[in-house]
Amino acid sequence: MITKQFLKSKPVCKATFTLAAEAVPAAKKVALVGEFNGWNPENGIEMKKQKDGAFKAIVELEAGKEFQFRYLVDNENWVNGAADKYVASPFGVENCVISTLN
């Protein structure tokens, strides 16, 4: 699930990414990786594990754009979650897309 809040004070979308516990039941660590951090797992946004087992992260993204992303689980498995849409990647899988068009 992704929720978005557009800030009036600056051209930013505050996006809350939530990856459900059912999607990654045995995960110890989940990072959000995508165009906003150069697809670099080392710069991945560490998601916090919630009491219900879901993982959550809040990210400020530039408004008026679309960003591709995926979740990296335990530094080895890439998974998709809820997204505004999905696009084919050059690696034969789909990437998630978040739109910050208001």
Secondary structure, DSSP 8 states (H G I E B T S, - for coil): -EEEEE-SSSSEEEEEEEE-GGGSTT-S-EEEEEGGGTT-GGG-EE-EE-TTS-EEEEEEEETT-EEEEEEEETTTEEE----SEEEE-TTSSEEEEEE---
